[in-house]
Amino acid sequence: MEKKNEPFFDKFKSLEKLIYSVKYLPQILYFGSFGIILYSIYSWIFGEVDFIFRLLELPLIFFFIYMSHLIAKNNKKNKS
């Protein structure tokens, strides 16, 4: 069971372990979310069809930022 005094970000350790347990999953999630965000911006600029719902854009951006955080954390750990 989890401790109630555990910091908020320690709850994400199980998610981080799941992401790193599959060989190419981090790369697929990072570049996939980046591509979806870029295509969403492209379709917004050129007035094409809405690719994703507006309600899903914000969680997708936060997920991309979280994946960027994991990459930076992993690179920092590998350098030291």
Secondary structure, 3 states (H helix, E strand, C coil): CCCCCCCHHHHHHHHHHHHHHCCCHHHHHHHHHHHHHHHHHHHHHHCCCCCCCHHHHHHHHHHHHHHHHHHHHHHHHHHC
